[in-house]
Amino acid sequence: MGVPMGISHYIKEIGRGARGARPLNREQAADLFGQVLDGTVTDLETGAFCLAMRIKGETPDEMAGFLDATHARLARFPATGRPLVVLPSYNGARRLPVLTPLLALLLAREGLPVLVHGAATESTRVLASNVLAALDVPPLAAIRPIADGEAVFAPTELLSPGLKRLLDVRRVVGLRNPGHSVVKLMQPTQGACVVVGSYTHPAYAESMAATFELLGMTALLSRGLEGESVADPRRTAQVDGFVRGRRVALQTQEPGTQAEVPGLPKEIDIETTADYTRRVLAGQAPVPDAIAQQVEHVLQLAQQVEHP
């Protein structure tokens, strides 16, 4: 690698609008994103990169390059026992309670190590980290081994200060950028892991699937709850698995949405959500079917990684 040339020549390629823009190859994308993460480019260049990619959209090769750069710089959790389940949590609750902590604790109860990671990208929402803290799972202050059967929360800045800076651009520019896609796909461990991926728009499902295949990842992919990685308890969604990049159909979508989910509270505040989570774990309220199925799918993928 020579001396970084800055990223203006890349911006020239990707910034020619939806029709004129040319995609970068994986190596170029890794070089560009690495410079952005390292903070060696100006705020103006970072803003230009974010806007250009927002208009153009990321190709799977570019996404793989962005992830290569991220993984090369990421503070990763050491490999311990079973495959680590990775739950990105960046959206929080808007209309329904945030149920990512429930999913994390149900998976931990099955004996898997679980990492929830996230940052407050939306200031008005109840976040998984808030609910986990109320359930005595405070944010980690340092990277450490995660035991089988343990769920932890890591703030994004602990994994990558550069990524956190990129996510914060949204507060200024008001638009999502490749950082928001990277955090949902990255593998913050040195060992085997199952990334639980979610999308809100079908176009993202296609690009995420292509990236999982390209990087040979083991992952679960389905439409999430308001952008969170936990299943929407009111629906039976399509669920796809990836075992080292090979796609496996796990569940087909069923039409319709339940009006009521037994036991699910109407309020979404931290205390109500934490209390509901405790009640489900104690067997005083039923585990929503969609989430019980999601736990089974993740266990199945983890077992396939452990015993190929």
Secondary structure, DSSP 8 states (H G I E B T S, - for coil): ------SHHHHHHHTSHHHH-----HHHHHHHHHHHHHT-S-HHHHHHHHHHHHHH---HHHHHHHHHHHHHH---B---SS-EEEEE--S-BSSS---HHHHHHHHHHTT--EEEEE--S-TTSB-HHHHHHHTT--B-SS-----TT-EEEEEHHHH-HHHHHHHHHHHHH-S--HHHHHHHH---BSS-EEEEEEESSHHHHHHHHHHHHHHT--EEEEEEETTEEEE-TT-B--EEEEETTEEEEEE--BS---S--TT--S--SHHHHHHHHHHHHTTSS---HHHHHHHHHHHHHHHHHH--
